[in-house]
Amino acid sequence: MEKSIDNLNAIEKLNTKLGVKALLSKKVISIDRSLRIVGYVKRLKKLQVELIKMQTSVIENNERVIVIFEGRDAAGKGGAIRRITERINPRHFRIIALPKPTKEEQTQWYFQRYIRKFPKAGEIVFFDRSWYNRAVVEPVNGFCTKEEYECFMNQVNDFERMITQSGIKLVKIYMSITKKEQERRFEEIQKNPLKQWKMTDVDKKAQELWDDYTCYKTKMFENVNEDSVPWKIINANRKTMARMNSIEYLLKQIPYDKNREV
């Protein structure tokens, strides 16, 4: 009896525009995969409604929020940020993905160019990679000196304490993938002419330098003290789950009225 009910529920889900689209999205039809897609899209829409409520609260209360996404190359940081922001008010958020520093910026205090991008009242700023470039990417690839790296590690906790004490809410998310999954995604990017632009020289060395990244990533996590904003490590091998887990974590960090109508 229960199996019959499950089958009926599955048929109902697939007998929709979304269900048919999911079924036909691949050459080989997979009912299980299609049901997962339908479930993901429905769950994502519900979470995006909550994000609208959360952002409305940020705007009305003149709050300032920074959300930073870190993780290995091809971990899905950009995709998670897109799902978070695609339904909220574009006038009240910014996505920041800074290029390499200019010659002028190289002469400044390291954190300076990030501070310029901080949120005003009623705004959320998403950093697709942040000042933590200096904790992992830069030392692994030789983009900073040992002294610059150590200076950063000594200053970052105090820097973030100043951020939070000034009233800014800071959320830190690290998206984690396996070496095998990163390799698979790189191959997919290289085969897709619409995604090839994503593959940088740094990305091309990521597999070779995997253990070095692991070493510095571990040091970054260990550097957090009792007063620091904690990292949320999200398993990102499955993109859909990683996106939903990122949204759910963000919603828990920013208080808002869950009963608000939108």
Legacy VTK file of the C-alpha trace (Angstrom):
# vtk DataFile Version 3.0
C-alpha trace
ASCII
DATASET POLYDATA
POINTS 262 float
0.000 0.000 0.000
2.757 2.448 0.977
4.662 1.603 -2.222
1.552 2.362 -4.297
1.201 5.758 -2.591
4.887 6.523 -3.228
4.432 5.618 -6.892
1.398 7.904 -7.152
3.308 10.766 -5.538
6.181 10.241 -7.966
3.791 10.283 -10.938
2.194 13.502 -9.679
5.598 15.170 -9.362
6.675 14.098 -12.833
3.318 15.056 -14.391
4.202 18.771 -14.239
6.125 21.128 -16.499
9.070 20.910 -14.122
8.866 17.115 -13.992
8.727 16.724 -17.771
11.626 19.143 -18.190
13.669 17.170 -15.677
12.915 13.895 -17.448
13.987 15.255 -20.817
17.068 17.113 -19.581
19.345 14.141 -20.327
19.579 11.715 -23.237
19.088 8.775 -20.858
15.857 9.153 -18.895
16.238 8.591 -15.134
13.116 8.777 -12.994
15.122 8.909 -9.739
17.276 11.763 -11.017
14.222 13.635 -12.300
12.486 13.315 -8.937
15.596 14.670 -7.218
15.591 17.679 -9.555
11.905 18.358 -8.905
12.475 18.108 -5.156
15.533 20.369 -5.353
13.766 23.100 -7.333
10.767 23.108 -5.000
12.961 23.203 -1.902
15.137 25.938 -3.420
12.100 28.133 -4.121
10.966 27.825 -0.500
14.420 28.780 0.734
14.525 31.727 -1.668
11.265 32.999 -0.175
12.976 32.908 3.232
15.936 34.816 1.756
13.558 37.550 0.618
12.181 37.785 4.169
15.694 37.890 5.571
16.826 40.597 3.156
13.716 42.675 3.893
14.637 42.570 7.577
18.207 43.655 6.769
16.884 46.598 4.738
14.281 47.717 7.291
16.711 47.504 10.207
19.604 49.163 8.337
21.792 46.142 8.985
25.107 45.486 7.268
25.968 41.928 6.283
29.087 40.364 4.760
29.010 36.793 3.484
32.301 35.321 2.320
32.598 32.162 0.253
35.890 30.305 0.192
36.862 26.890 -1.123
38.894 25.072 -3.719
38.748 26.002 -7.375
35.555 24.625 -8.978
33.964 24.011 -5.570
30.785 25.833 -6.631
31.138 29.129 -4.769
29.767 31.206 -7.646
26.844 28.852 -8.220
25.838 29.005 -4.569
25.979 32.800 -4.581
23.826 32.929 -7.729
21.110 30.785 -6.114
21.157 32.949 -3.015
20.856 36.224 -4.931
18.697 35.382 -7.946
15.375 36.241 -6.236
16.330 38.960 -3.742
16.265 42.719 -4.362
19.274 43.582 -6.587
19.399 47.161 -5.271
20.392 45.953 -1.825
23.190 43.475 -2.431
26.527 43.296 -4.251
28.699 40.396 -5.361
32.423 41.109 -5.105
35.056 39.029 -6.913
38.195 41.146 -6.890
40.891 40.717 -9.553
44.549 40.577 -8.629
45.695 43.777 -6.875
46.972 46.713 -8.909
50.480 48.098 -8.360
48.973 50.849 -6.213
46.994 48.355 -4.122
50.139 46.295 -3.588
51.628 49.246 -1.680
48.594 49.539 0.633
47.574 47.690 3.770
46.401 44.284 2.579
42.836 44.588 3.904
42.342 48.065 2.455
40.881 47.133 -0.913
38.375 44.809 0.733
37.228 47.469 3.187
36.287 49.714 0.246
33.686 47.114 -0.750
32.034 46.796 2.657
28.237 47.193 2.893
26.302 50.337 3.655
23.193 50.271 5.848
20.559 47.838 4.561
22.959 45.998 2.273
24.419 42.497 1.941
27.819 42.019 0.292
28.876 38.592 -0.976
32.589 37.980 -1.457
33.375 35.279 -4.022
36.780 34.734 -2.454
37.886 37.277 0.107
40.848 38.456 2.140
41.465 34.761 2.827
43.216 34.607 -0.544
46.289 35.451 1.496
45.712 32.477 3.782
45.699 29.840 1.027
45.829 30.814 -2.656
48.616 33.376 -2.417
51.153 31.371 -0.377
50.492 28.183 -2.368
51.117 29.953 -5.671
53.938 32.216 -4.484
51.891 35.421 -4.797
52.994 36.696 -1.379
56.093 36.472 0.788
56.375 34.380 3.935
56.415 37.616 5.962
53.239 38.884 4.273
51.505 35.573 4.946
52.494 35.549 8.622
51.441 39.181 9.012
48.010 38.331 7.617
47.581 35.344 9.904
48.493 37.508 12.908
46.069 40.282 11.922
43.003 38.540 10.489
41.293 37.675 13.784
41.681 41.245 15.069
40.482 42.555 11.703
37.313 40.466 11.862
36.771 41.391 15.511
36.765 45.060 14.452
34.262 44.226 11.700
31.811 42.533 14.045
32.266 45.047 16.870
31.351 47.811 14.416
27.958 46.128 13.988
28.542 44.273 10.723
27.293 40.693 10.624
29.961 38.399 9.159
29.218 34.925 7.770
32.043 32.629 6.631
31.368 29.621 4.394
33.955 27.174 3.072
32.868 24.808 0.288
34.804 21.550 0.345
35.198 19.038 -2.501
37.353 15.972 -3.054
40.336 15.874 -5.395
38.527 13.455 -7.700
35.463 15.701 -7.918
37.593 18.749 -8.660
39.291 16.850 -11.487
35.921 15.833 -12.919
34.646 19.424 -12.839
37.801 20.744 -14.487
37.336 18.242 -17.311
33.718 19.328 -17.694
34.724 23.003 -17.834
37.402 22.382 -20.456
34.954 20.484 -22.681
32.256 23.164 -22.471
32.945 26.224 -24.707
30.535 28.275 -22.569
32.563 27.582 -19.409
36.153 27.491 -20.657
36.704 31.105 -19.590
36.434 29.914 -15.974
39.675 27.931 -16.241
42.568 30.125 -15.100
46.292 29.442 -14.851
45.832 29.003 -11.096
43.085 26.436 -11.712
45.333 24.468 -14.056
47.825 23.906 -11.227
45.237 23.129 -8.548
45.418 19.343 -8.871
49.201 19.346 -8.839
49.235 21.579 -5.733
46.381 19.794 -3.960
48.410 18.807 -0.883
49.834 22.326 -0.535
46.316 23.758 -0.585
45.310 21.222 2.069
48.215 22.249 4.301
47.402 25.973 4.174
43.662 25.373 4.421
44.247 23.424 7.635
46.375 26.255 9.043
43.599 28.728 8.169
41.021 26.736 10.133
43.399 26.260 13.065
44.094 30.001 13.243
40.554 30.737 14.413
40.424 31.727 18.108
37.554 31.673 20.589
36.472 35.210 19.652
36.572 34.597 15.893
33.625 34.128 13.568
33.526 30.359 12.944
33.801 28.722 9.536
30.910 26.684 8.197
32.411 23.852 6.145
29.970 22.528 3.555
30.447 19.309 1.621
30.095 20.521 -1.963
30.543 17.284 -3.938
26.831 17.481 -4.727
26.158 20.994 -5.958
22.422 20.975 -5.247
22.857 19.924 -1.616
25.719 22.380 -1.129
23.598 25.267 -2.400
20.691 24.445 -0.121
22.956 23.889 2.887
24.634 27.253 2.239
21.278 29.026 2.160
20.039 27.254 5.281
23.195 28.197 7.181
22.995 31.837 6.077
19.354 32.056 7.168
20.313 30.782 10.635
22.980 33.477 11.024
20.784 36.504 10.236
17.724 36.903 12.520
14.484 37.761 10.692
10.721 37.400 11.021
9.881 33.981 9.574
6.137 34.741 9.743
6.395 37.788 7.492
4.276 37.657 4.332
5.979 38.271 0.976
LINES 1 263
262 0 1 2 3 4 5 6 7 8 9 10 11 12 13 14 15 16 17 18 19 20 21 22 23 24 25 26 27 28 29 30 31 32 33 34 35 36 37 38 39 40 41 42 43 44 45 46 47 48 49 50 51 52 53 54 55 56 57 58 59 60 61 62 63 64 65 66 67 68 69 70 71 72 73 74 75 76 77 78 79 80 81 82 83 84 85 86 87 88 89 90 91 92 93 94 95 96 97 98 99 100 101 102 103 104 105 106 107 108 109 110 111 112 113 114 115 116 117 118 119 120 121 122 123 124 125 126 127 128 129 130 131 132 133 134 135 136 137 138 139 140 141 142 143 144 145 146 147 148 149 150 151 152 153 154 155 156 157 158 159 160 161 162 163 164 165 166 167 168 169 170 171 172 173 174 175 176 177 178 179 180 181 182 183 184 185 186 187 188 189 190 191 192 193 194 195 196 197 198 199 200 201 202 203 204 205 206 207 208 209 210 211 212 213 214 215 216 217 218 219 220 221 222 223 224 225 226 227 228 229 230 231 232 233 234 235 236 237 238 239 240 241 242 243 244 245 246 247 248 249 250 251 252 253 254 255 256 257 258 259 260 261
